[in-house]
């Protein structure tokens, strides 16, 4: 079991996730000062959810081919994650904004994070990066 975490089918999507998260933090630093919470935060450009799942799906296609059952399962699950990132989590962010406004006068209100979802463009860029980074890393 310990060898699983050292195998490239597991490590490659994790590496692309790390690259994407680093890119997201770097982009946020362009207009804000550094905050540790950005290292593992959700939402924003690019979608690291998209990078991770498209990296895994690309890896499966590379190893097993587009006709494999494993690719079909990976592709469908990726679509679910991408849909969730764009729609469900974006709606939750809108709800957080409204709740923060309604509860702003409360004495012990910890603001909810409204930046947990992604726009279509953030997911598109993340998906393209996931595919490109995976192909680039597999080429070496």
Residue pairs with C-beta under 8 A, 6 or more apart in sequence:
4 10
5 11
9 59
9 63
12 55
12 59
12 134
12 137
12 138
13 52
13 53
13 55
13 56
13 59
13 134
15 137
16 51
16 52
16 55
16 129
16 130
16 133
16 134
16 137
17 48
17 51
17 52
17 55
19 51
19 133
20 46
20 48
20 51
20 52
20 126
20 129
20 130
20 133
21 39
21 40
21 48
23 46
23 129
24 38
24 41
24 44
24 45
24 46
24 48
25 34
25 38
25 39
27 44
27 45
28 38
28 44
41 113
41 115
42 49
42 89
42 113
42 115
42 116
42 117
43 89
43 93
43 113
43 115
43 116
43 117
43 118
44 115
44 118
44 122
45 121
45 122
45 125
46 122
46 125
46 126
46 129
47 82
47 85
47 118
47 122
47 123
47 125
47 126
47 127
48 126
49 81
49 82
49 84
49 85
49 118
49 123
49 126
50 81
50 82
50 85
50 118
50 122
50 123
50 124
50 125
50 126
50 127
50 129
50 130
51 126
51 127
51 129
51 130
51 133
52 130
53 74
53 77
53 78
53 81
53 82
53 130
54 78
54 126
54 127
54 130
54 131
54 134
55 130
55 131
55 133
55 134
56 74
56 78
57 71
57 74
57 75
57 78
58 130
58 131
58 134
58 135
59 134
59 138
60 68
60 70
60 71
60 74
61 71
62 134
62 135
62 138
64 70
64 71
65 71
82 123
82 127
85 117
85 118
85 123
86 117
86 118
86 119
86 120
86 123
87 117
88 117
89 116
89 117
89 118
90 116
90 117
90 118
90 119
91 117
92 116
92 117
93 113
93 114
93 115
93 116
93 117
94 114
96 112
96 113
96 114
96 116
97 114
99 112
100 109
100 111
100 112
100 114
103 109
118 126
